[in-house]
Amino acid sequence: MATVQQRKIGAVILELENISLAFGGVQALSDISFDVREHEIRAIIGPNGAGKSSLLNVIN
């Protein structure tokens, strides 16, 4: 398991803070925050309709 200090190595190359997205009355994303640092690999997983594609569209 990585320590907090190990996870903080590398510059932040992507940062999202408090991202929310709604379509009509449906809340697709609610208060999403995370960052990605150099040399780090992240995965976005979840069931169909969980908002994975919506999150990537917000980033793009």
Secondary structure, 3 states (H helix, E strand, C coil): CCCHHHHCCCCEEEEEEEEEEEECCEEEEEEEEEEEECCCCCCCCCCCCCCHHHHHHHHC
